[in-house]
Amino acid sequence: MKKACVVGNPIEHSLSPTIFRYLSKKLDVPIQYEKKCVQDVRAFKKDYFKSDVIGCNVTYPFKEEILLGEELLSRDVRFLQASNMIFHKEGKLHFYNTDWMGFKESLGEAPEKALIIGFGSTARSVLYALCQMGTPQVDIAMRTPKFLELAKSFQRDFPRTQIMIRAMPQGILSEDIIINTAPLNARIDLRGVSKDSLVYDVNYAGDGFLKDHPKRRDGLSMLIYQALITWEIWFHTVLDKKDLHKELRENIL
């Protein structure tokens, strides 16, 4: 039986084991999948990958650190400087980013104007997806200029998308979509969001960002789609992702 896990800290809230166990039963592919809370992700990476391990998913706060010293990176991982999935193939670790793919699948159509709150690894994946979809304008509200140079690289590689770094917005917001990528414990104070704007919180646990907004999505669909894409890579198969996504949402919620 193949083994896999999701690694992070904290990790108790993760629904990934539930998703992969459902897929294992549904698709009749035995896999042992568990959560692992670690302090030292480099030590984990060194010790975990035995011959029966097919891969692992990576969550906060290790999506950047997991790449240290690695060379087998997909093109999007090289660009985003973050990975949320490892494929253990023929004794080597191959690093992927399925976050942006999961967000793209969950969103469906490209919005005309988007606002991203935060600019950590998940925010970069969301921005990458929006750029790939051809969204004309994306604003990024961030509290630090740390990733300003990376934002410039986005602008160079995706000239069709106008990208603007801005302070946390005040007043009425009328973007087609407002995407919160900040951690659950972050305090985000937004007021005056138009009822016509779609609010998308990539988190799927806790009370959630703007939880009472009339047009709101959580990050569960993004999580499900990135898990389905992970399964396709690990097992060299093609899934009916739309139907499986519907089944999983009905069985998890």
C-alpha positions as CSV (number, residue, x, y, z in Angstrom):
1,M,0.0,0.0,0.0
2,K,1.3,3.4,-0.9
3,K,1.6,6.1,1.8
4,A,1.3,9.8,1.8
5,C,0.6,12.7,4.2
6,V,0.0,16.4,4.6
7,V,2.7,18.2,6.5
8,G,2.3,21.6,8.3
9,N,2.2,23.3,11.6
10,P,-0.6,23.6,12.8
11,I,-2.2,20.7,10.9
12,E,-5.2,19.6,13.1
13,H,-7.7,21.4,11.0
14,S,-6.7,19.8,7.7
15,L,-9.3,18.0,5.7
16,S,-6.8,16.5,3.3
17,P,-6.9,13.0,4.9
18,T,-10.7,12.9,4.6
19,I,-10.5,13.8,0.9
20,F,-7.8,11.2,0.1
21,R,-9.5,8.5,2.1
22,Y,-12.7,9.1,0.2
23,L,-10.8,9.0,-3.2
24,S,-9.0,5.8,-2.1
25,K,-12.3,4.1,-1.4
26,K,-14.2,5.6,-4.4
27,L,-11.5,4.8,-6.9
28,D,-10.4,1.4,-5.3
29,V,-6.8,2.5,-5.0
30,P,-5.3,1.7,-1.6
31,I,-3.5,4.6,0.0
32,Q,-2.6,5.3,3.6
33,Y,-2.8,9.1,4.1
34,E,-2.2,11.0,7.4
35,K,-1.5,14.4,9.0
36,K,2.0,15.2,10.2
37,C,2.7,18.2,12.4
38,V,6.5,18.9,12.3
39,Q,8.9,21.5,13.6
40,D,11.7,20.9,11.2
41,V,10.5,20.3,7.6
42,R,14.0,19.6,6.3
43,A,14.4,16.8,8.8
44,F,11.0,15.5,7.8
45,K,11.9,15.6,4.1
46,K,15.1,13.7,4.8
47,D,13.5,10.9,6.9
48,Y,10.0,10.5,5.5
49,F,10.4,9.4,1.9
50,K,10.8,5.6,1.9
51,S,10.1,3.3,-1.0
52,D,6.4,3.0,-0.1
53,V,5.7,6.7,0.0
54,I,4.2,8.2,-3.1
55,G,4.3,11.8,-2.0
56,C,3.0,14.5,0.3
57,N,1.1,17.7,0.4
58,V,2.6,20.8,2.1
59,T,0.8,23.5,3.9
60,Y,1.5,26.5,6.1
61,P,4.2,27.5,6.9
62,F,6.5,25.2,4.8
63,K,5.6,25.9,1.2
64,E,8.8,28.0,0.7
65,E,11.2,26.2,3.1
66,I,10.4,22.8,1.6
67,L,12.2,23.9,-1.6
68,L,15.6,24.6,0.0
69,G,18.4,22.6,-1.7
70,E,16.0,21.1,-4.3
71,E,16.4,21.0,-8.1
72,L,13.4,19.1,-9.6
73,L,10.9,21.9,-9.6
74,S,8.1,22.4,-12.0
75,R,8.1,25.7,-14.0
76,D,5.4,27.3,-11.9
77,V,7.2,26.3,-8.6
78,R,10.3,28.0,-9.9
79,F,8.3,31.1,-10.7
80,L,6.2,31.2,-7.5
81,Q,9.1,30.1,-5.2
82,A,6.6,27.8,-3.3
83,S,5.4,24.2,-3.5
84,N,2.4,22.5,-1.9
85,M,2.9,19.0,-3.4
86,I,5.7,16.5,-3.7
87,F,5.8,13.5,-6.0
88,H,8.2,10.8,-4.9
89,K,9.2,9.1,-8.2
90,E,12.0,6.6,-8.7
91,G,13.7,7.7,-5.5
92,K,13.6,11.4,-6.3
93,L,11.4,14.3,-5.1
94,H,9.6,16.3,-7.7
95,F,8.0,19.5,-6.5
96,Y,4.7,20.9,-7.9
97,N,2.3,23.7,-7.1
98,T,-1.4,22.6,-7.4
99,D,-2.7,25.6,-5.3
100,W,-3.0,27.8,-8.4
101,M,-4.6,25.0,-10.4
102,G,-7.1,24.3,-7.6
103,F,-8.1,28.0,-7.4
104,K,-8.5,28.3,-11.1
105,E,-10.7,25.2,-11.3
106,S,-12.8,26.4,-8.4
107,L,-13.3,29.9,-9.8
108,G,-14.3,28.9,-13.3
109,E,-14.5,32.2,-15.2
110,A,-11.9,35.0,-15.1
111,P,-13.1,38.1,-13.3
112,E,-12.5,41.5,-14.8
113,K,-11.1,43.1,-11.6
114,A,-9.8,41.4,-8.5
115,L,-8.4,42.3,-5.2
116,I,-6.1,40.0,-3.3
117,I,-5.4,40.5,0.4
118,G,-2.0,39.3,1.4
119,F,1.0,38.3,-0.6
120,G,2.3,35.1,0.9
121,S,2.7,31.8,-1.0
122,T,-1.0,31.2,-1.4
123,A,-1.6,34.8,-2.6
124,R,1.1,34.3,-5.2
125,S,-0.6,31.1,-6.4
126,V,-4.0,33.0,-6.7
127,L,-2.3,35.8,-8.6
128,Y,-0.7,33.3,-10.9
129,A,-4.1,31.7,-11.6
130,L,-5.7,35.0,-12.3
131,C,-2.9,36.0,-14.7
132,Q,-3.1,32.6,-16.5
133,M,-6.9,33.2,-16.8
134,G,-6.3,36.6,-18.4
135,T,-7.9,38.8,-15.6
136,P,-7.2,42.4,-16.8
137,Q,-6.7,44.1,-13.4
138,V,-5.5,42.7,-10.1
139,D,-4.8,44.8,-7.0
140,I,-2.8,43.4,-4.1
141,A,-3.4,44.7,-0.6
142,M,-0.3,44.0,1.5
143,R,1.2,45.3,4.7
144,T,4.8,44.8,3.7
145,P,6.9,45.6,0.5
146,K,8.7,42.2,0.9
147,F,7.4,40.8,-2.3
148,L,7.4,43.9,-4.4
149,E,10.2,42.5,-6.7
150,L,8.2,39.3,-7.3
151,A,5.2,41.4,-8.2
152,K,7.3,43.1,-10.8
153,S,8.3,39.8,-12.2
154,F,4.6,38.9,-12.5
155,Q,4.0,42.1,-14.4
156,R,6.9,41.3,-16.8
157,D,5.6,37.8,-17.5
158,F,2.0,38.6,-17.7
159,P,1.8,42.1,-19.4
160,R,-1.9,41.6,-20.2
161,T,-2.7,41.9,-16.5
162,Q,-2.3,45.2,-14.8
163,I,-1.0,44.5,-11.2
164,M,-1.0,47.2,-8.5
165,I,0.3,47.0,-5.0
166,R,-1.7,49.1,-2.6
167,A,-2.4,49.7,1.1
168,M,-5.4,48.0,2.8
169,P,-8.3,49.7,1.0
170,Q,-10.8,52.0,2.7
171,G,-14.3,53.0,1.5
172,I,-16.6,51.2,-0.9
173,L,-15.1,48.3,-2.8
174,S,-16.7,47.2,-6.0
175,E,-14.2,44.6,-7.4
176,D,-15.7,41.6,-9.1
177,I,-13.9,39.4,-6.6
178,I,-12.1,40.0,-3.3
179,I,-9.8,37.1,-2.3
180,N,-8.5,36.8,1.3
181,T,-5.3,34.7,1.5
182,A,-4.3,35.9,5.0
183,P,-4.1,33.2,7.7
184,L,-7.0,32.4,10.0
185,N,-5.6,34.4,12.9
186,A,-5.0,37.6,10.9
187,R,-7.2,40.5,11.6
188,I,-8.5,42.0,8.4
189,D,-10.8,45.0,8.7
190,L,-12.7,45.7,5.4
191,R,-15.8,47.8,5.3
192,G,-18.1,48.9,2.5
193,V,-17.8,45.8,0.3
194,S,-20.4,45.9,-2.4
195,K,-23.0,43.2,-2.2
196,D,-22.4,42.4,-5.8
197,S,-18.7,41.6,-5.2
198,L,-17.8,37.9,-4.8
199,V,-15.9,37.4,-1.5
200,Y,-13.5,34.4,-1.7
201,D,-11.8,33.2,1.5
202,V,-9.1,30.6,0.7
203,N,-9.5,29.4,4.3
204,Y,-12.1,26.7,4.9
205,A,-11.9,26.5,8.7
206,G,-13.1,28.9,11.4
207,D,-15.7,31.6,11.1
208,G,-14.2,33.0,8.0
209,F,-13.5,36.4,6.4
210,L,-16.7,38.5,5.8
211,K,-18.7,35.4,6.8
212,D,-22.0,37.3,6.4
213,H,-21.4,38.6,3.0
214,P,-24.3,37.6,0.6
215,K,-21.9,36.4,-2.2
216,R,-19.2,34.3,-0.5
217,R,-17.1,31.2,-1.1
218,D,-14.7,29.4,1.2
219,G,-11.5,27.6,0.2
220,L,-12.9,24.1,0.3
221,S,-13.5,23.8,-3.4
222,M,-9.9,25.0,-4.0
223,L,-8.6,22.3,-1.6
224,I,-10.7,19.6,-3.3
225,Y,-9.6,20.5,-6.8
226,Q,-5.9,20.7,-5.8
227,A,-6.2,17.3,-4.2
228,L,-7.8,15.9,-7.3
229,I,-5.0,17.3,-9.4
230,T,-2.5,15.8,-7.0
231,W,-4.1,12.4,-7.3
232,E,-3.9,12.6,-11.1
233,I,-0.2,13.3,-10.9
234,W,0.6,10.6,-8.3
235,F,-1.4,7.9,-10.1
236,H,-1.0,8.9,-13.7
237,T,-4.7,9.0,-14.3
238,V,-7.4,11.4,-15.4
239,L,-10.4,12.1,-13.1
240,D,-13.9,13.5,-13.7
241,K,-13.0,16.4,-11.4
242,K,-16.3,18.2,-11.6
243,D,-18.4,15.2,-10.5
244,L,-15.8,14.2,-7.8
245,H,-15.7,17.7,-6.5
246,K,-19.5,17.7,-6.1
247,E,-19.4,14.4,-4.3
248,L,-16.7,15.4,-2.0
249,R,-18.4,18.7,-1.1
250,E,-21.6,16.9,-0.3
251,N,-19.8,14.3,1.9
252,I,-17.4,16.6,3.7
253,L,-19.8,19.4,4.6
